[in-house]
Amino acid sequence: MPDEPNYTLGHGDQLVDAFGLRGVGHEAQFVVPYLRSGMSVLDCGCGPGTITVGLAGCVSPGRVVGIDISGHQFDIGRKLALQKGIATIDFREGDVTNLEFEDGSFDVVFAHGVLYHLADPSAALTEMCRVLVEGGLLGIRDADESGSLVGPADELVQRGCSAVVEAWRLNGTDPFFGRRQLGLVRRAGCEPLHFSASYDNYTRGAQTRGLAEFIAELLQQPHMCDPLVESGWTDPEELQRMRDAIVAWGAAEDAFYCRARCETVARKRFSP
Ligand SMILES: C[S@@+](CC[C@H](N)C(=O)[O-])C[C@H]1O[C@@H](n2cnc3c(N)ncnc32)[C@H](O)[C@@H]1O
């Protein structure tokens, strides 16, 4: 399946392995109180699928499907499911903006860290809502970069982080999508039940070092850098200084990066 053209992060091993450390306890914690044994779940843009495995544990013996545009990541989730003795998950390649399922196929439709990478998150939400049963639950969690905290304060590090955000924007996606969740969910046909914000915290040495290396690597890739330079936002020499500052920041004792995420649970409206 061809890659989503607006998905700027790519599928490098380091990133996929980092996403493979995610789980239901943090990333899907906002939706867990709504899950019940026997529910069917669709996890859209499931990546390596470790959150999917956690969701399957919550709804066991309910059927769970994880779909992603890039299926080479599924080995991680499949291995974890095997270790945990969970046999109810089906991982499939698929596009969240054009789901292969019939209307009303799932009790719960979930997406973590996916919609804000799409050029048209409304199209995805409409599809997600379509495949939900009436009264079914939608759970989404997305970043809103305006809430991110980076410390200790350093102008060049901050500018490097802003460069990534600007590259997303120039690529046609919305780095401030989190705050739009509620309105778009409502328009897609669901009634919000819960809204909150929480942080992904990179606060330990290994975490900030890994994140810094990842950001520095992103700021080296032509699909990120070319639009930034062509638009006059920065130049190659400043990009190099930002990369060096970010790598040095990531290795510093007091470095931290706390990333704001908005999270919504909503119920699909019943037809009149
Ligand atoms: C930031 S990752 C999040 C992965 C996983 N949900 C997690 O939180 O660990 C975004 C994922 O969305 C997938 N993706 C991007 N566009 C997609 C689309 N149109 N349909 C399905 N998956 C898509 C990417 O391949 C990637 O695996």
Ligand as a Chemical Component Dictionary entry (heavy atoms), coordinates in Angstrom:
data_LIG
# 
_chem_comp.id                   LIG 
_chem_comp.type                 NON-POLYMER 
_chem_comp.pdbx_formal_charge   0 
_chem_comp.three_letter_code    LIG 
# 
loop_
_chem_comp_atom.comp_id 
_chem_comp_atom.atom_id 
_chem_comp_atom.alt_atom_id 
_chem_comp_atom.type_symbol 
_chem_comp_atom.charge 
_chem_comp_atom.model_Cartn_x 
_chem_comp_atom.model_Cartn_y 
_chem_comp_atom.model_Cartn_z 
_chem_comp_atom.pdbx_ordinal 
LIG C1  C1  C 0  2.593  8.517 14.731 1  
LIG S1  S1  S 1  2.226  6.908 14.164 2  
LIG C2  C2  C 0  1.179  6.290 15.463 3  
LIG C3  C3  C 0  1.133  4.794 15.487 4  
LIG C4  C4  C 0  0.323  4.194 16.646 5  
LIG N1  N1  N 0  -1.086 4.565 16.586 6  
LIG C5  C5  C 0  0.937  4.629 17.952 7  
LIG O1  O1  O 0  0.447  5.576 18.574 8  
LIG O2  O2  O -1 1.978  4.059 18.336 9  
LIG C6  C6  C 0  1.042  7.237 12.869 10 
LIG C7  C7  C 0  0.671  5.979 12.096 11 
LIG O3  O3  O 0  -0.376 6.315 11.196 12 
LIG C8  C8  C 0  -0.164 5.617 9.989  13 
LIG N2  N2  N 0  -0.891 6.285 8.918  14 
LIG C9  C9  C 0  -0.615 7.470 8.336  15 
LIG N3  N3  N 0  -1.556 7.753 7.412  16 
LIG C10 C10 C 0  -2.448 6.724 7.425  17 
LIG C11 C11 C 0  -3.636 6.435 6.703  18 
LIG N4  N4  N 0  -4.095 7.282 5.764  19 
LIG N5  N5  N 0  -4.292 5.298 6.975  20 
LIG C12 C12 C 0  -3.836 4.422 7.899  21 
LIG N6  N6  N 0  -2.708 4.644 8.615  22 
LIG C13 C13 C 0  -2.030 5.773 8.379  23 
LIG C14 C14 C 0  1.344  5.625 9.812  24 
LIG O4  O4  O 0  1.775  4.616 8.940  25 
LIG C15 C15 C 0  1.816  5.417 11.260 26 
LIG O5  O5  O 0  1.996  4.059 11.529 27 
# 
loop_
_chem_comp_bond.comp_id 
_chem_comp_bond.atom_id_1 
_chem_comp_bond.atom_id_2 
_chem_comp_bond.value_order 
_chem_comp_bond.pdbx_ordinal 
LIG C1  S1  SING 1  
LIG S1  C2  SING 2  
LIG S1  C6  SING 3  
LIG C2  C3  SING 4  
LIG C3  C4  SING 5  
LIG C4  N1  SING 6  
LIG C4  C5  SING 7  
LIG C5  O1  DOUB 8  
LIG C5  O2  SING 9  
LIG C6  C7  SING 10 
LIG C7  O3  SING 11 
LIG C7  C15 SING 12 
LIG O3  C8  SING 13 
LIG C8  N2  SING 14 
LIG C8  C14 SING 15 
LIG N2  C9  SING 16 
LIG N2  C13 SING 17 
LIG C9  N3  DOUB 18 
LIG N3  C10 SING 19 
LIG C10 C11 SING 20 
LIG C10 C13 DOUB 21 
LIG C11 N4  SING 22 
LIG C11 N5  DOUB 23 
LIG N5  C12 SING 24 
LIG C12 N6  DOUB 25 
LIG N6  C13 SING 26 
LIG C14 O4  SING 27 
LIG C14 C15 SING 28 
LIG C15 O5  SING 29 
# 
